[in-house]
């Protein structure tokens, strides 16, 4: 039972492991809740945001976007019920604050909490021994700087706590702690004149959760954080002063070693040893798949998203997320909408699983709320800043 805590969270959050075939090689990490999208806008476009236009939840997707956000400061909150088809007390809560210091710099702060609900414990005779509430959270801060008229970069630092102890009596068990760093960049072009409309290009990247392994047992070697590479590109069709259509593509890859194939004696027969430190694991992750280069390509997840916005007051969205059959099998379609009223924005999204494997968020309504603080202070809608 050395990995009881990681097994618990993996079963809840990476349910596709239960549906693997013998040919599947899913990469698993500790604290996978860190990769679950934090807001309904990104969720409504197939779980993407590294290259979409800036919003309050850029802290999660790409904090370097904050220097191009319209408002000076704001606060955002999101709530996501998890496994809502089975239980009603597992949830993800996120709160984010950002402040645009000037035209060239901005900072953000966020907290993300994953509560697994209440778990009743019993002894071997079935007698009740108490109730525990395992949970995980992180808190982070970011700083973004505009390096040119069109390009900005950002860095984020994060503290992580994972408390999944279930009262097993193992004195070696501990609440796991670690820290991580993100490095990101965002490019947005000036509007370009086409025949019947103007257009704008967007590019973004984010290397997330760079940091040491997290330990659930004092004597353990630790488990990898979900270090992740996000790459995205998009284009906005600025049809007129009222209507905008944005199309975006995003791909993600875990920068974590792929588990090798071993024989019955534990000897590696394909792939590379994954018992390495976190930094070696990042570089190794690009060339250690047992199936060679073709399998490496299958480790890239991808998503497509579209968003139509009218007068910056109403938006409708849709998206598709795809993952290889041997790397998790997640495939789903999403829809969403956003509504702006004065200093407040409400976003909603909904997910439909495709295929036999259902997402833990299948048929779940997700909700996020954004407050434009400087608009509120002025008693209404703040005037936009010129990008």
C-alpha positions as CSV (number, residue, x, y, z in Angstrom):
1,X,0.0,0.0,0.0
2,X,3.0,2.2,-0.6
3,X,1.1,4.4,-3.1
4,X,-2.4,4.3,-1.5
5,X,-2.8,8.1,-1.6
6,X,-1.7,8.5,-5.2
7,X,-3.8,5.5,-6.2
8,X,-6.9,7.1,-4.7
9,X,-6.5,10.4,-6.5
10,X,-5.6,8.7,-9.8
11,X,-8.7,6.5,-9.7
12,X,-10.9,9.6,-9.2
13,X,-9.2,11.9,-11.7
14,X,-7.8,9.6,-14.4
15,X,-10.7,7.2,-14.7
16,X,-9.5,6.1,-18.1
17,X,-6.8,4.0,-16.4
18,X,-9.5,1.5,-15.5
19,X,-10.4,1.1,-19.2
20,X,-6.9,0.5,-20.5
21,X,-5.9,-2.4,-22.7
22,X,-2.6,-4.2,-22.4
23,X,-1.2,-1.9,-25.2
24,X,-2.0,1.3,-23.3
25,X,0.8,3.3,-21.8
26,X,-0.8,6.2,-19.9
27,X,1.5,8.6,-18.2
28,X,0.4,9.3,-14.6
29,X,1.7,11.9,-12.1
30,X,0.9,13.1,-8.6
31,X,-1.5,16.0,-8.1
32,X,-3.2,15.7,-11.6
33,X,-5.9,18.2,-10.4
34,X,-3.3,20.9,-11.3
35,X,-4.1,20.3,-15.0
36,X,-7.8,20.5,-14.8
37,X,-9.0,23.8,-16.4
38,X,-9.9,26.4,-13.9
39,X,-12.7,28.3,-15.8
40,X,-15.8,27.8,-17.9
41,X,-14.5,29.9,-20.8
42,X,-11.5,27.7,-21.5
43,X,-13.6,24.6,-20.7
44,X,-16.2,25.6,-23.3
45,X,-13.5,25.7,-26.0
46,X,-12.2,22.1,-25.5
47,X,-10.1,22.9,-22.5
48,X,-7.7,25.5,-23.9
49,X,-6.4,29.0,-23.1
50,X,-2.7,29.3,-23.7
51,X,-3.3,31.4,-26.9
52,X,-6.8,32.7,-26.5
53,X,-7.4,36.4,-25.8
54,X,-6.6,37.5,-22.3
55,X,-9.1,37.1,-19.4
56,X,-9.0,36.9,-15.6
57,X,-8.1,33.2,-15.6
58,X,-5.0,33.7,-17.7
59,X,-3.1,32.9,-14.5
60,X,-3.8,29.2,-15.1
61,X,-3.4,29.1,-18.9
62,X,-0.7,31.7,-19.6
63,X,0.0,34.6,-17.2
64,X,2.0,36.5,-19.8
65,X,-1.4,37.5,-21.3
66,X,-2.2,39.8,-18.3
67,X,-0.3,42.7,-19.8
68,X,-2.8,42.8,-22.7
69,X,-6.0,42.5,-20.6
70,X,-8.5,45.3,-21.0
71,X,-9.2,46.1,-17.4
72,X,-6.7,47.3,-14.8
73,X,-7.6,44.8,-12.1
74,X,-10.1,42.1,-11.4
75,X,-11.1,39.1,-9.4
76,X,-12.5,35.8,-10.7
77,X,-14.0,32.7,-9.1
78,X,-14.9,29.3,-10.5
79,X,-16.7,26.2,-9.2
80,X,-16.5,22.7,-10.8
81,X,-18.4,19.7,-9.4
82,X,-16.3,16.6,-10.0
83,X,-17.7,13.1,-10.6
84,X,-21.1,14.7,-10.2
85,X,-22.8,11.7,-11.7
86,X,-21.6,9.6,-8.7
87,X,-21.2,11.9,-5.7
88,X,-22.1,15.4,-4.7
89,X,-19.3,16.5,-2.4
90,X,-16.2,16.4,-4.7
91,X,-15.4,19.8,-6.1
92,X,-12.7,22.1,-7.5
93,X,-12.7,25.7,-6.5
94,X,-10.5,28.4,-8.0
95,X,-10.0,32.1,-7.1
96,X,-7.8,34.5,-9.1
97,X,-6.8,38.1,-8.7
98,X,-4.9,40.2,-11.3
99,X,-3.6,43.7,-11.4
100,X,-2.2,45.5,-14.4
101,X,0.4,47.8,-12.9
102,X,1.0,49.7,-16.1
103,X,1.0,49.2,-19.9
104,X,4.1,47.0,-19.6
105,X,3.7,44.9,-16.5
106,X,1.1,43.0,-14.5
107,X,0.9,40.4,-11.7
108,X,-1.6,37.7,-10.7
109,X,-2.4,35.6,-7.6
110,X,-4.5,32.4,-7.5
111,X,-5.6,29.6,-5.3
112,X,-7.0,26.3,-6.5
113,X,-8.6,23.8,-4.1
114,X,-9.6,20.2,-4.8
115,X,-11.8,18.6,-2.1
116,X,-12.5,14.9,-2.2
117,X,-15.4,15.1,0.1
118,X,-15.9,13.2,3.4
119,X,-14.7,9.6,3.6
120,X,-15.9,7.4,6.5
121,X,-13.3,5.1,7.9
122,X,-13.9,1.7,9.5
123,X,-11.8,-1.0,11.1
124,X,-11.5,-4.6,9.8
125,X,-14.7,-5.4,11.7
126,X,-16.7,-2.7,10.0
127,X,-16.8,-0.4,13.0
128,X,-16.8,3.3,12.3
129,X,-13.5,4.9,13.3
130,X,-13.9,8.5,12.1
131,X,-14.3,10.7,9.0
132,X,-11.5,12.3,7.0
133,X,-11.7,15.0,4.3
134,X,-8.7,14.5,2.0
135,X,-7.9,17.5,-0.1
136,X,-5.2,19.2,-2.3
137,X,-4.5,22.8,-3.1
138,X,-2.0,25.2,-4.5
139,X,-1.3,28.9,-4.3
140,X,0.7,30.8,-6.8
141,X,1.8,34.2,-8.0
142,X,2.9,35.5,-11.4
143,X,4.5,38.5,-13.0
144,X,4.2,39.4,-16.7
145,X,6.3,41.9,-18.7
146,X,5.7,43.2,-22.2
147,X,9.0,42.9,-24.1
148,X,7.7,44.5,-27.3
149,X,4.5,45.9,-28.7
150,X,3.2,42.4,-29.6
151,X,5.1,40.0,-27.3
152,X,5.2,39.5,-23.6
153,X,6.6,36.8,-21.2
154,X,5.6,35.7,-17.7
155,X,6.8,33.7,-14.8
156,X,4.8,32.0,-12.0
157,X,5.8,30.4,-8.8
158,X,3.6,27.9,-7.0
159,X,3.4,26.1,-3.6
160,X,1.6,22.8,-3.6
161,X,0.1,20.8,-0.7
162,X,-1.5,17.4,-1.1
163,X,-3.1,16.0,2.0
164,X,-4.5,12.6,1.1
165,X,-3.8,10.7,4.4
166,X,-6.5,8.3,5.3
167,X,-5.6,7.3,8.8
168,X,-3.9,4.0,7.9
169,X,-1.6,4.3,11.0
170,X,1.5,4.5,8.8
171,X,3.8,6.9,10.7
172,X,5.9,7.4,7.5
173,X,2.9,9.0,5.7
174,X,2.9,12.7,5.4
175,X,1.0,15.6,3.7
176,X,3.0,16.0,0.5
177,X,4.5,19.4,-0.3
178,X,6.4,20.8,-3.3
179,X,6.8,23.9,-5.4
180,X,6.8,24.6,-9.1
181,X,7.6,27.3,-11.6
182,X,5.9,28.3,-14.9
183,X,7.5,30.1,-17.9
184,X,5.2,31.5,-20.5
185,X,5.0,33.8,-23.5
186,X,2.2,35.4,-25.6
187,X,2.2,37.1,-29.0
188,X,-0.7,39.1,-30.4
189,X,-0.4,41.0,-33.6
190,X,-1.9,44.3,-34.5
191,X,-5.1,44.1,-36.6
192,X,-4.3,43.3,-40.2
193,X,-6.5,44.5,-43.1
194,X,-8.0,41.9,-45.4
195,X,-10.5,42.3,-48.2
196,X,-13.7,42.3,-46.1
197,X,-12.5,42.2,-42.6
198,X,-9.6,42.7,-40.2
199,X,-7.7,39.9,-38.6
200,X,-5.4,39.3,-35.7
201,X,-2.9,36.5,-35.0
202,X,-2.3,35.0,-31.6
203,X,0.5,32.6,-30.4
204,X,1.2,31.3,-26.9
205,X,3.3,28.8,-24.9
206,X,3.6,27.8,-21.3
207,X,5.9,25.3,-19.6
208,X,4.0,24.5,-16.4
209,X,4.9,23.0,-13.1
210,X,8.6,22.8,-13.4
211,X,9.7,21.5,-10.0
212,X,11.0,18.6,-7.8
213,X,9.1,15.4,-7.1
214,X,6.4,15.4,-4.4
215,X,6.7,12.9,-1.6
216,X,3.7,11.1,0.1
217,X,6.1,9.1,2.3
218,X,9.2,10.4,4.0
219,X,11.2,7.4,2.9
220,X,9.8,7.6,-0.7
221,X,11.7,8.7,-3.8
222,X,8.8,10.9,-4.7
223,X,6.5,11.2,-7.7
224,X,6.6,13.5,-10.7
225,X,4.6,16.7,-10.7
226,X,2.4,17.2,-13.9
227,X,5.1,19.2,-15.7
228,X,3.3,20.1,-19.0
229,X,4.1,21.9,-22.2
230,X,1.3,24.0,-23.8
231,X,1.5,25.4,-27.3
232,X,-1.2,27.3,-29.1
233,X,-2.1,29.4,-32.1
234,X,-5.2,31.3,-33.0
235,X,-6.7,33.9,-35.4
236,X,-9.4,36.5,-34.7
237,X,-11.7,37.5,-37.5
238,X,-12.6,41.1,-36.6
239,X,-15.7,41.3,-38.8
240,X,-16.7,44.8,-37.7
241,X,-16.8,46.8,-34.5
242,X,-19.6,44.5,-33.1
243,X,-18.7,41.0,-34.2
244,X,-15.6,38.9,-33.6
245,X,-14.9,35.2,-34.4
246,X,-11.9,33.5,-32.9
247,X,-10.4,30.1,-33.9
248,X,-7.7,28.5,-31.8
249,X,-5.6,25.3,-31.8
250,X,-3.8,24.0,-28.7
251,X,-1.6,21.0,-28.0
252,X,-0.2,19.7,-24.7
253,X,2.4,17.2,-23.7
254,X,3.4,15.9,-20.3
255,X,7.1,16.4,-19.7
256,X,7.3,13.3,-17.6
257,X,9.0,10.0,-18.5
258,X,6.9,7.3,-20.2
259,X,6.8,4.0,-18.2
260,X,8.9,1.4,-19.9
261,X,7.8,-2.1,-20.7
262,X,9.2,-4.7,-18.3
263,X,9.3,-8.5,-18.2
264,X,8.0,-10.6,-15.3
265,X,11.3,-10.0,-13.5
266,X,11.1,-6.3,-13.8
267,X,13.8,-5.9,-16.5
268,X,13.3,-3.2,-19.1
269,X,12.6,-4.7,-22.5
270,X,11.5,-1.5,-24.3
271,X,11.8,2.2,-23.4
272,X,14.0,3.8,-20.8
273,X,14.2,3.7,-17.0
274,X,11.7,6.2,-15.5
275,X,13.4,6.2,-12.1
276,X,15.2,9.6,-12.8
277,X,15.1,13.0,-11.2
278,X,12.6,15.6,-12.4
279,X,14.9,17.6,-14.6
280,X,16.3,14.5,-16.4
281,X,12.7,13.4,-16.8
282,X,11.8,16.5,-18.8
283,X,14.5,16.0,-21.5
284,X,13.9,12.2,-21.4
285,X,10.2,12.6,-22.1
286,X,10.8,13.6,-25.7
287,X,12.5,10.3,-26.6
288,X,11.7,7.5,-24.2
289,X,8.4,6.0,-25.5
290,X,8.7,2.2,-25.9
291,X,7.0,2.5,-29.3
292,X,9.5,5.0,-30.7
293,X,8.8,8.3,-32.5
294,X,5.2,7.3,-33.5
295,X,4.3,6.8,-29.8
296,X,6.0,10.1,-28.9
297,X,3.6,11.9,-31.3
298,X,0.6,10.2,-29.6
299,X,1.6,11.8,-26.3
300,X,0.5,15.1,-27.6
301,X,-3.1,15.9,-26.8
302,X,-4.8,18.5,-28.9
303,X,-7.9,20.6,-29.0
304,X,-9.8,23.0,-31.3
305,X,-11.9,25.8,-30.1
306,X,-14.1,28.5,-31.6
307,X,-15.6,31.6,-29.9
308,X,-18.1,34.2,-31.3
309,X,-18.4,37.5,-29.5
310,X,-20.9,40.3,-29.9
311,X,-20.1,43.7,-28.6
312,X,-17.9,42.2,-25.9
313,X,-21.1,41.5,-24.1
314,X,-22.2,38.0,-25.3
315,X,-20.2,35.0,-26.4
316,X,-20.9,31.5,-27.5
317,X,-18.2,28.8,-27.7
318,X,-17.5,25.2,-28.7
319,X,-14.5,22.9,-28.8
320,X,-13.2,19.4,-29.2
321,X,-10.5,17.6,-27.2
322,X,-8.6,14.6,-28.5
323,X,-6.2,12.1,-26.8
324,X,-4.6,9.0,-28.3
325,X,-6.2,5.6,-27.7
326,X,-3.1,4.4,-26.0
327,X,-2.5,7.5,-23.9
328,X,-5.8,7.9,-22.2
329,X,-8.6,7.8,-24.8
330,X,-10.2,11.0,-23.7
331,X,-12.3,12.5,-26.5
332,X,-15.0,15.0,-25.8
333,X,-17.0,18.0,-27.2
334,X,-17.7,21.1,-25.3
335,X,-20.1,24.1,-25.5
336,X,-20.2,27.3,-23.6
337,X,-21.5,30.8,-23.3
338,X,-20.5,34.1,-21.6
339,X,-22.5,37.1,-20.6
340,X,-21.2,40.5,-19.5
341,X,-23.2,43.0,-17.5
342,X,-21.5,46.2,-16.3
343,X,-18.5,45.1,-14.2
344,X,-19.4,41.4,-14.1
345,X,-18.9,38.4,-16.5
346,X,-20.7,35.1,-16.1
347,X,-19.4,32.0,-18.1
348,X,-20.9,28.6,-18.4
349,X,-19.7,25.4,-20.1
350,X,-20.9,21.8,-20.6
351,X,-19.0,18.7,-21.7
352,X,-20.2,15.7,-23.7
353,X,-18.0,12.6,-23.8
354,X,-17.5,10.9,-27.1
355,X,-16.9,7.2,-27.4
356,X,-17.1,4.5,-24.7
357,X,-14.9,6.2,-22.1
358,X,-16.8,8.9,-20.2
359,X,-15.0,11.9,-18.6
360,X,-15.4,12.5,-14.9
361,X,-16.9,15.9,-16.0
362,X,-19.4,14.4,-18.4
363,X,-22.8,16.1,-18.4
364,X,-21.5,18.6,-15.8
365,X,-22.3,22.3,-15.9
366,X,-19.2,24.4,-15.0
367,X,-19.5,28.0,-13.8
368,X,-17.1,30.9,-13.4
369,X,-17.6,34.6,-12.4
370,X,-15.4,37.5,-13.1
371,X,-15.5,41.0,-11.5
372,X,-13.9,44.0,-13.1
373,X,-12.8,45.9,-10.0
374,X,-11.9,49.2,-11.6
375,X,-15.2,49.2,-13.6
376,X,-17.1,48.7,-10.3
377,X,-15.2,51.6,-8.7
378,X,-16.3,53.8,-11.6
379,X,-19.9,52.7,-11.3
380,X,-20.1,50.8,-14.5
381,X,-18.2,49.5,-17.5
382,X,-14.6,50.7,-17.6
383,X,-13.4,52.1,-20.9
384,X,-11.2,49.8,-22.9
385,X,-7.5,50.3,-23.1
386,X,-6.0,50.5,-26.6
387,X,-4.1,47.4,-27.4
